[in-house]
Amino acid sequence: MSTRFKGVTDRMTARQVEQYRTSDGRTGNKLMGKPVFLLDVVGRTSGEKRPVMLMLATRGDDLLVCGSNGGNDRTPNWYRNLVAAGESDVQVGDQRYRVRVRELEEGDERQECWRILNEAWPQFQSYQELTDRRLPVAVLERIDPNDAR
């Protein structure tokens, strides 16, 4: 739907982002009954910060994300921007913090994270079946503000 009705989905997302931000995550915190969080990612070319609402899937303190793009053949720009930036800001409920991005290749950790993502949002498996590309998966690890890195 997002590629066919881009103007409509852009307006809906902007409204949800505004609700989420201004209410500290008390409203605008679900999509189709499932919890979401807010990712602010900097564009590779524009350098502008852009908000994206994503399905909330966690493993311990880490957030897990999937560049599904609804099963379309292209990896979504937000995901490509996220990996290029290496770090980003998130808001989970009333908590705002910085995260470091770690993209997962094949292996046990990716399989574990893929399972968790599908428990949080079962449509990910359906999206995978719609495309020949392997849907990318990344871990967002909270950065300690005292980390001098």
C-alpha positions in Angstrom: 0.0 0.0 0.0 2.8 2.5 0.8 4.1 2.6 -2.7 0.7 2.9 -4.3 -0.7 5.5 -2.0 2.4 7.4 -1.0 0.8 10.8 -0.3 -1.8 9.2 1.9 0.6 7.1 3.9 3.1 10.0 4.2 0.3 12.2 5.8 -0.8 9.3 8.1 2.8 8.7 9.2 3.4 12.4 9.8 0.2 12.6 12.0 1.2 9.4 13.9 4.8 10.8 14.5 3.4 14.1 15.8 1.0 12.2 18.2 3.7 9.9 19.3 6.2 12.7 20.0 3.8 15.1 21.8 2.3 12.4 24.0 5.6 10.8 24.9 4.4 7.6 23.2 1.1 7.4 24.9 -0.8 7.9 21.6 0.1 6.9 18.1 2.0 3.9 19.6 0.3 1.1 17.6 -0.1 0.0 14.1 -2.7 -2.6 13.4 -2.8 -3.3 17.1 1.0 -3.9 17.4 3.4 -1.6 19.2 5.7 0.8 17.3 8.6 3.0 18.0 10.0 6.1 16.4 13.4 6.2 14.6 14.9 9.5 13.5 17.4 8.7 10.7 19.6 11.2 8.8 19.3 11.0 5.0 22.5 10.0 3.1 22.2 12.8 0.6 20.0 15.4 2.2 21.6 15.3 5.7 18.1 15.9 7.0 16.7 14.0 10.0 13.6 12.0 8.9 11.2 10.2 11.3 10.1 6.6 10.6 7.6 4.6 12.7 8.7 1.0 13.0 7.3 -2.2 14.5 8.7 -2.7 18.1 10.7 -5.9 18.4 13.2 -6.2 21.2 15.9 -8.6 22.4 16.9 -7.6 25.8 17.8 -3.8 25.6 18.3 -4.0 21.8 15.7 -2.9 19.2 15.5 -5.1 16.1 14.6 -3.7 12.7 13.8 -5.2 9.3 14.1 -3.4 6.0 11.1 -5.1 4.5 9.5 -2.3 2.5 6.4 -4.4 2.5 8.0 -7.1 0.3 9.0 -4.6 -2.5 12.1 -5.4 -4.5 14.1 -2.3 -3.1 15.4 -2.0 0.4 13.7 1.1 2.0 15.6 4.3 2.0 15.2 4.6 5.8 17.1 1.3 6.2 19.9 2.3 3.7 20.2 5.7 5.5 20.4 4.0 8.9 23.2 1.6 7.9 25.1 4.5 6.2 24.8 6.7 9.3 25.8 3.9 11.7 23.9 5.7 14.5 20.5 7.2 15.0 18.1 8.5 17.6 15.0 6.6 18.7 12.0 7.2 20.9 10.4 4.2 22.6 7.5 5.4 24.6 8.7 8.3 26.7 12.4 7.3 26.4 14.6 9.0 23.8 18.1 7.8 23.3 20.9 7.2 20.7 21.6 3.8 19.1 24.4 2.2 17.2 23.4 0.1 14.2 24.7 -3.4 13.6 23.6 -5.1 10.4 23.3 -8.9 10.7 24.6 -11.4 8.1 23.6 -15.0 7.9 24.1 -17.0 11.1 22.6 -17.9 14.4 22.1 -14.4 15.7 20.3 -13.4 12.5 18.0 -16.4 12.8 17.2 -15.6 16.4 16.4 -11.9 15.5 14.4 -13.0 12.5 12.3 -15.2 14.8 11.7 -12.4 17.2 10.8 -9.9 14.4 8.2 -12.4 13.1 6.8 -12.9 16.6 6.3 -9.1 16.8 5.0 -8.7 13.3 4.2 -12.0 11.4 3.8 -10.1 8.1 7.6 -10.0 7.8 7.6 -13.6 6.6 4.9 -12.8 4.1 7.0 -9.8 2.9 10.0 -12.1 2.5 7.9 -14.4 0.3 7.0 -11.5 -2.0 10.6 -10.7 -3.0 13.7 -12.4 -4.2 16.0 -10.1 -2.0 16.9 -11.3 1.5 15.2 -8.8 3.8 17.9 -7.1 5.8 17.9 -7.2 9.6 19.8 -5.0 12.0 20.2 -4.6 15.8 20.0 -1.1 17.3 22.1 -1.1 20.4 21.7 1.7 23.0 24.7 4.0 23.2 25.7 4.9 26.7 25.8 8.7 26.9 29.0 8.5 28.8 30.6 6.4 26.0 33.4 8.6 24.6 33.5 6.6 21.3 
